[in-house]
């Protein structure tokens, strides 16, 4: 049996069309998991852009700062590394005035301001330089609420973000953090990190999703109850004119760290 | 045959080297993996409620894809609620949802992963449930 050229071409073209159609159908059947199957938790706290005000006058003693830092570090399994300051992991820490607000020093400023330990955390910038430099988009700005997030699964440990961040808010895991964690105190609901990734404050995205305030804000409330003051950390939506944060910003004089760099930090300080 | 002796010796050495792993390790078959789902948390549930987030067949074949999607939806999109094919909702979390029922990582995850020599890096960071050493 011989097939002429015309019939051969007909068979070839028909089978090509059929096989393309077949692949498309099989492909669409295979996709059981669809993006429409996920949604936000109805109890989650939401905002257009989260922000924090740190009211320094509400922190009376060294241990008040310590409590906020411990609350943060314990709930996120942050290792306590003390043998080498370069290996320290800090999501929240304290800094002196000259380091927190450089270019604004004054030798005649009252002694208490010079040595006041300012509570530091990631500024969750409006225009974050760490996000600009990340080659894998492991750190990114969440469009929904402005949190500068870390996707530990993607981080390759290049440390560009650490060079990019003007606030020193990022720490690199030079060694496996596991041995520096107290197993009895670890939070089984939050992951640890591994050697070779960069980590920082994520504004407690996991607590916000459950409808809880960030751990440091909760700790500040406890401190306030003990001291008989209003809380020193105020958390709210910067784009909601009626939020607690906006109310304070419209009434009190506040400063931000290095606003001249144009990163638009979301953490405000009242001194 | 030229150099017959040398060729024969060479052949014997060659065959010896090639068959060495089989002779040394034996040819006994590795035990088939037998993942267990008899954790106290699962046994506590009523017979009818003993269902994973999706069907057993789907989970067997696609759990890695599901976990991948869950991770992206939670970390990157900030969505934490998963609605399955039956319309039931779950919080998407490996540590707090999957492992709450499957609290036997060594008998549930590792059983097959070891057999197939798959090394997922989940547990480099995620905290596995504490298991009693038996």
Interface residues (C-beta under 8 A of the other chain):
Chain A: X32 X33 X35 X37 X38 X39 X40 X41 X42 X44 X77 X140 X142 X144 X145 X149 X151 X152 X153 X186 X188 X189 X190 X191 X192 X193 X194 X205 X209
Chain B: X54 X58 X62 X65 X66 X69 X71 X73 X75 X76 X77 X78 X79 X80 X81 X82 X83 X84 X85 X91 X92 X95 X96 X121 X124 X125 X126 X127 X129
